[in-house]
């Protein structure tokens, strides 16, 4: 970890002085304790997940923030009696910010730069915990009325024994008229072969398409926020050894409401089993939550934002999973602390610090 920080600081400090150069820094720390009960198989086992994650970054911005180069590390530490099991991942990326709303980011970049977290049928909670960085490139158009973003994430490099894997994803959401919004999600995951593979190993594909229509009623009710969404999910999965495509599909509806410090999130899916190849390839090919490998699935999250402002989000949550086979119950305590150079400049402005909300990671 020290070697990565030293190399990044050396690179930044050797950049010659340029007009409008500014040092940027941030510290992102989070802790999660998640007790999972009710799983009935190896895909959704009973377990307790507890860890702390620390992600410091430092860099420079040029031309009033148009060009940004930042680097750091992500230290993932399970809560155990010794230091075993930890993981340290490098973060190093360039970001171009245009005043028209275009942003281009390349390198090892944090997923927190995405406008919103990927849906859980595409990116599970467990992967969100342990894979905080995108390894590739992301292009975004962000406007007051909505956004579109596309990214490529190289998840595994081909070696003698390791299979090559990458994911291409696109997300979008735009206000059409009044509270009406249209958007959706598309994801393609590719699992290739290792360099010297056996005859039983083949290339595999996973495609998910999810158009969504939404009503954003925030500010139109007594609630602080209220959003209702619905759409279809179409999945296509193939093992090229048989060259057969599985094409499951279903209907997805979500509702999110918040009043002061209480938040309620409901997700309901019904249709065919979305992940017919999950038992064979697991998260190497399919990154989504295996709960969606049921014909009916409901997830209800009751979240209590105990402390919530621009730099901290301390939550307690109760999550109920109901499928056509079993019922699961999760209890979670999570805390995210975030501080950067811009927040530090306004650290004495209590009204500003209290008036905003920090993005929830988990």
C-alpha positions as CSV (number, residue, x, y, z in Angstrom):
1,X,0.0,0.0,0.0
2,X,2.8,2.4,0.9
3,X,4.6,1.7,-2.5
4,X,1.4,2.6,-4.4
5,X,0.9,5.8,-2.5
6,X,4.6,6.8,-2.9
7,X,4.5,6.2,-6.7
8,X,1.3,8.2,-7.2
9,X,2.5,11.1,-5.1
10,X,5.8,11.1,-7.0
11,X,3.9,11.2,-10.3
12,X,1.7,14.1,-9.2
13,X,4.5,16.2,-7.7
14,X,6.7,15.9,-10.8
15,X,4.0,17.4,-13.0
16,X,5.2,20.9,-14.0
17,X,3.2,23.9,-12.8
18,X,0.5,24.8,-15.2
19,X,-2.1,27.5,-15.4
20,X,-5.1,26.9,-13.1
21,X,-3.5,23.8,-11.5
22,X,-5.1,22.6,-8.3
23,X,-4.5,19.7,-6.0
24,X,-7.5,17.5,-5.4
25,X,-7.9,14.9,-2.7
26,X,-10.6,12.7,-1.2
27,X,-11.0,10.1,1.6
28,X,-13.8,7.6,1.2
29,X,-14.3,5.1,4.1
30,X,-17.1,2.7,4.7
31,X,-18.0,-0.1,7.2
32,X,-20.6,-2.8,6.7
33,X,-22.0,-5.5,9.0
34,X,-24.6,-7.6,7.1
35,X,-26.2,-10.6,8.8
36,X,-27.9,-12.8,6.2
37,X,-30.5,-15.4,7.2
38,X,-32.9,-17.5,5.2
39,X,-30.8,-18.7,2.3
40,X,-31.5,-22.4,1.4
41,X,-28.7,-23.2,-1.0
42,X,-25.1,-22.4,-2.0
43,X,-26.2,-19.4,-4.1
44,X,-27.8,-17.6,-1.2
45,X,-26.3,-19.0,2.0
46,X,-26.8,-17.9,5.6
47,X,-23.7,-15.8,6.5
48,X,-22.5,-12.7,8.1
49,X,-20.4,-10.2,6.1
50,X,-18.4,-7.6,8.0
51,X,-15.7,-5.4,6.6
52,X,-14.1,-1.9,6.5
53,X,-13.0,-0.2,3.3
54,X,-10.7,2.8,3.0
55,X,-10.1,4.5,-0.3
56,X,-7.9,7.7,-0.3
57,X,-7.2,9.5,-3.5
58,X,-5.0,12.4,-4.5
59,X,-4.4,14.2,-7.8
60,X,-4.3,17.4,-9.8
61,X,-6.9,19.2,-11.9
62,X,-6.0,21.5,-14.8
63,X,-7.9,24.2,-16.7
64,X,-10.6,24.7,-14.0
65,X,-11.3,21.0,-13.6
66,X,-11.5,20.1,-17.3
67,X,-8.6,17.6,-16.9
68,X,-8.2,15.5,-13.7
69,X,-5.6,12.9,-12.9
70,X,-6.1,11.1,-9.6
71,X,-4.7,8.0,-7.9
72,X,-4.9,6.1,-4.7
73,X,-5.7,2.7,-3.2
74,X,-8.7,0.7,-2.0
75,X,-8.0,-1.2,1.2
76,X,-10.6,-3.9,1.9
77,X,-10.3,-5.4,5.4
78,X,-12.6,-8.1,6.7
79,X,-13.4,-7.8,10.4
80,X,-11.4,-10.7,11.9
81,X,-8.9,-11.1,14.7
82,X,-5.8,-10.8,12.5
83,X,-4.9,-9.0,9.2
84,X,-5.5,-12.0,7.0
85,X,-8.0,-11.8,4.2
86,X,-7.3,-8.1,3.4
87,X,-7.1,-6.9,-0.2
88,X,-5.4,-3.8,-1.6
89,X,-6.4,-2.5,-5.0
90,X,-4.8,0.4,-7.0
91,X,-6.9,3.3,-8.2
92,X,-5.4,5.5,-11.0
93,X,-7.5,7.3,-13.6
94,X,-7.7,10.3,-15.9
95,X,-11.1,12.2,-16.2
96,X,-12.1,14.7,-18.8
97,X,-15.0,17.0,-17.8
98,X,-16.6,19.2,-20.4
99,X,-19.0,22.1,-19.4
100,X,-21.5,20.7,-21.9
101,X,-22.0,17.7,-19.7
102,X,-19.7,15.2,-21.3
103,X,-17.3,13.2,-19.1
104,X,-14.7,10.6,-20.1
105,X,-12.9,8.5,-17.5
106,X,-10.2,5.9,-18.2
107,X,-8.0,3.7,-16.0
108,X,-8.8,2.0,-12.7
109,X,-11.7,4.2,-11.6
110,X,-14.2,4.0,-8.7
111,X,-17.7,2.8,-9.3
112,X,-18.9,5.7,-7.2
113,X,-18.3,7.9,-10.3
114,X,-21.3,6.2,-11.9
115,X,-24.5,8.4,-11.8
116,X,-26.3,5.6,-9.9
117,X,-25.5,2.1,-8.8
118,X,-26.2,-0.7,-11.3
119,X,-29.4,-2.7,-10.7
120,X,-28.9,-5.7,-8.5
121,X,-30.0,-8.1,-11.2
122,X,-26.8,-6.9,-13.0
123,X,-24.5,-6.3,-10.1
124,X,-25.0,-8.1,-6.8
125,X,-24.4,-6.7,-3.3
126,X,-21.5,-9.1,-2.8
127,X,-19.6,-7.9,-5.9
128,X,-20.4,-4.3,-4.9
129,X,-18.6,-4.9,-1.6
130,X,-15.4,-6.5,-3.0
131,X,-15.0,-5.0,-6.5
132,X,-15.2,-1.2,-6.0
133,X,-13.3,-0.2,-9.2
134,X,-14.1,-0.3,-12.9
135,X,-11.1,-1.5,-14.9
136,X,-11.4,0.2,-18.3
137,X,-13.2,3.3,-19.6
138,X,-16.5,5.1,-19.0
139,X,-18.2,7.8,-21.1
140,X,-21.1,9.9,-19.6
141,X,-23.5,12.6,-20.7
142,X,-24.9,14.2,-17.5
143,X,-27.6,17.0,-17.7
144,X,-30.1,18.4,-15.3
145,X,-32.8,16.4,-17.1
146,X,-31.1,13.1,-17.1
147,X,-28.0,11.1,-18.0
148,X,-26.5,8.4,-20.3
149,X,-23.4,6.4,-19.5
150,X,-21.6,3.6,-21.1
151,X,-18.6,1.7,-19.8
152,X,-16.3,-1.3,-20.5
153,X,-14.9,-3.2,-17.5
154,X,-12.1,-5.7,-18.1
155,X,-12.7,-8.1,-15.1
156,X,-10.2,-10.8,-15.8
157,X,-7.0,-11.1,-17.9
158,X,-6.3,-14.3,-19.8
159,X,-3.5,-16.4,-18.3
160,X,-2.5,-20.0,-18.4
161,X,-5.3,-21.0,-16.0
162,X,-7.5,-17.9,-15.8
163,X,-10.2,-17.1,-18.3
164,X,-10.6,-13.7,-19.9
165,X,-13.7,-11.8,-18.9
166,X,-15.1,-8.3,-19.6
167,X,-18.4,-6.5,-19.3
168,X,-20.0,-3.8,-21.4
169,X,-22.8,-1.7,-19.8
170,X,-25.0,1.2,-20.7
171,X,-27.4,3.0,-18.4
172,X,-29.7,5.9,-19.1
173,X,-32.6,7.9,-17.6
174,X,-34.2,11.1,-18.9
175,X,-37.2,13.3,-18.0
176,X,-39.7,13.3,-20.8
177,X,-42.5,15.5,-19.6
178,X,-43.5,16.5,-16.0
179,X,-42.8,13.5,-13.7
180,X,-42.5,11.1,-16.6
181,X,-39.1,9.5,-17.2
182,X,-37.8,6.9,-19.7
183,X,-34.6,4.9,-19.4
184,X,-33.1,1.5,-19.1
185,X,-30.1,-0.7,-18.7
186,X,-28.2,-2.9,-21.1
187,X,-25.3,-5.2,-20.1
188,X,-23.2,-7.7,-22.0
189,X,-20.8,-10.1,-20.1
190,X,-18.3,-12.2,-21.9
191,X,-16.3,-15.1,-20.5
192,X,-13.6,-16.4,-22.9
193,X,-11.2,-19.3,-22.4
194,X,-7.9,-19.6,-20.6
195,X,-4.7,-19.7,-22.7
196,X,-4.4,-23.5,-22.6
197,X,-7.9,-24.8,-22.1
198,X,-9.4,-28.2,-22.2
199,X,-12.0,-29.4,-24.6
200,X,-14.7,-28.9,-22.0
201,X,-14.1,-25.1,-21.8
202,X,-16.0,-22.8,-24.2
203,X,-16.8,-19.1,-24.7
204,X,-19.9,-17.9,-22.8
205,X,-22.2,-14.9,-23.2
206,X,-24.7,-13.1,-21.0
207,X,-26.9,-10.3,-22.3
208,X,-29.5,-8.4,-20.2
209,X,-31.9,-5.7,-21.6
210,X,-34.2,-3.7,-19.3
211,X,-36.2,-0.7,-20.7
212,X,-37.9,1.2,-17.8
213,X,-40.6,3.9,-17.5
214,X,-40.8,5.9,-14.3
215,X,-42.8,8.5,-12.4
216,X,-40.7,10.8,-10.3
217,X,-43.1,12.3,-7.8
218,X,-40.5,13.9,-5.6
219,X,-41.7,17.3,-4.5
220,X,-45.3,16.5,-5.5
221,X,-46.2,14.8,-2.2
222,X,-45.5,15.2,1.5
223,X,-42.6,12.8,1.1
224,X,-39.1,14.0,0.4
225,X,-38.8,11.7,-2.6
226,X,-41.0,9.2,-4.3
227,X,-40.3,7.3,-7.5
228,X,-42.2,4.4,-9.2
229,X,-40.7,2.4,-12.1
230,X,-41.7,-0.6,-14.3
231,X,-40.3,-2.4,-17.3
232,X,-39.4,-5.7,-18.9
233,X,-36.2,-7.7,-18.4
234,X,-35.0,-9.8,-21.3
235,X,-32.0,-12.0,-20.7
236,X,-30.0,-14.1,-23.2
237,X,-27.3,-16.6,-22.1
238,X,-25.3,-19.0,-24.2
239,X,-22.7,-21.7,-23.7
240,X,-21.0,-21.8,-27.1
241,X,-20.2,-25.5,-26.5
242,X,-23.8,-26.3,-27.4
243,X,-24.5,-23.0,-29.2
244,X,-27.9,-22.9,-27.6
245,X,-29.4,-19.6,-26.4
246,X,-31.5,-19.5,-23.3
247,X,-33.9,-16.5,-23.5
248,X,-35.7,-16.0,-20.1
249,X,-37.8,-12.8,-19.7
250,X,-40.0,-11.2,-17.0
251,X,-41.5,-8.0,-15.5
252,X,-39.8,-5.8,-13.0
253,X,-41.4,-3.0,-10.8
254,X,-39.7,-0.8,-8.2
255,X,-40.8,1.8,-5.8
256,X,-38.6,4.1,-3.7
257,X,-39.9,6.5,-1.1
258,X,-38.1,8.6,1.6
259,X,-39.4,10.8,4.4
260,X,-36.9,12.6,6.4
261,X,-34.6,9.8,7.8
262,X,-36.8,6.8,6.8
263,X,-36.5,5.2,3.4
264,X,-38.5,2.3,1.9
265,X,-37.4,0.4,-1.3
266,X,-39.4,-2.3,-2.9
267,X,-38.4,-4.4,-5.9
268,X,-40.7,-7.1,-7.5
269,X,-39.8,-9.5,-10.3
270,X,-42.0,-12.1,-11.9
271,X,-41.3,-14.2,-15.0
272,X,-38.9,-16.9,-16.0
273,X,-35.6,-17.8,-14.1
274,X,-33.2,-15.1,-15.3
275,X,-30.0,-17.0,-14.7
276,X,-30.1,-20.5,-16.2
277,X,-26.3,-20.7,-16.4
278,X,-25.5,-19.4,-12.9
279,X,-25.1,-22.8,-11.4
280,X,-22.5,-23.6,-14.0
281,X,-20.4,-20.4,-14.2
282,X,-21.4,-18.3,-11.2
283,X,-20.3,-14.7,-11.0
284,X,-17.5,-15.3,-13.5
285,X,-20.1,-14.8,-16.2
286,X,-23.3,-13.5,-14.4
287,X,-22.7,-10.7,-12.0
288,X,-26.3,-10.3,-10.8
289,X,-28.0,-11.3,-7.5
290,X,-28.9,-15.0,-7.7
291,X,-32.2,-14.2,-6.0
292,X,-33.3,-13.4,-9.6
293,X,-32.9,-17.0,-10.5
294,X,-36.4,-17.6,-9.2
295,X,-39.7,-17.2,-11.1
296,X,-41.0,-14.7,-8.4
297,X,-38.8,-12.5,-6.2
298,X,-39.6,-9.6,-3.9
299,X,-37.0,-7.5,-2.0
300,X,-38.2,-5.0,0.6
301,X,-35.6,-2.7,2.2
302,X,-36.5,-0.5,5.2
303,X,-33.6,1.8,5.7
304,X,-33.1,4.2,8.7
305,X,-30.7,7.1,7.9
306,X,-29.5,7.6,11.5
307,X,-27.0,10.3,10.5
308,X,-27.3,11.8,7.0
309,X,-25.5,14.9,5.5
310,X,-23.0,15.7,2.8
311,X,-20.1,13.8,4.4
312,X,-21.6,10.9,6.4
313,X,-24.4,8.4,5.9
314,X,-24.9,6.0,8.9
315,X,-27.7,3.6,8.2
316,X,-29.5,0.6,9.7
317,X,-31.6,-1.5,7.4
318,X,-33.9,-4.5,7.4
319,X,-34.3,-6.5,4.2
320,X,-36.9,-9.1,3.4
321,X,-36.4,-11.5,0.5
322,X,-39.4,-13.5,-0.7
323,X,-39.2,-16.0,-3.6
324,X,-41.4,-18.8,-4.7
325,X,-39.1,-21.2,-2.8
326,X,-38.0,-19.5,0.4
327,X,-38.0,-16.3,2.6
328,X,-34.8,-14.6,3.7
329,X,-34.2,-11.8,6.2
330,X,-31.1,-9.6,6.3
331,X,-30.1,-7.0,9.0
332,X,-27.4,-4.5,8.1
333,X,-25.6,-1.6,9.7
334,X,-23.5,0.5,7.3
335,X,-21.6,3.7,7.6
336,X,-20.0,5.8,4.8
337,X,-17.7,8.8,5.5
338,X,-16.5,11.0,2.6
339,X,-14.4,14.1,2.6
340,X,-12.7,15.9,-0.2
341,X,-10.9,19.2,-0.9
342,X,-14.2,21.0,-1.8
343,X,-16.0,19.9,1.4
344,X,-12.9,20.8,3.4
345,X,-13.0,24.4,2.1
346,X,-16.6,24.7,3.4
347,X,-16.1,22.8,6.6
348,X,-17.1,25.9,8.7
349,X,-20.4,26.3,6.8
350,X,-22.8,24.1,8.9
351,X,-25.8,25.0,6.8
352,X,-24.1,23.7,3.6
353,X,-22.9,20.5,5.2
354,X,-26.3,19.7,6.7
355,X,-28.3,20.5,3.6
356,X,-27.1,17.7,1.4
357,X,-27.0,13.9,1.3
358,X,-24.2,11.6,0.7
359,X,-24.7,8.9,-2.0
360,X,-25.5,5.5,-0.4
361,X,-23.1,2.8,-1.5
362,X,-24.7,-0.3,0.0
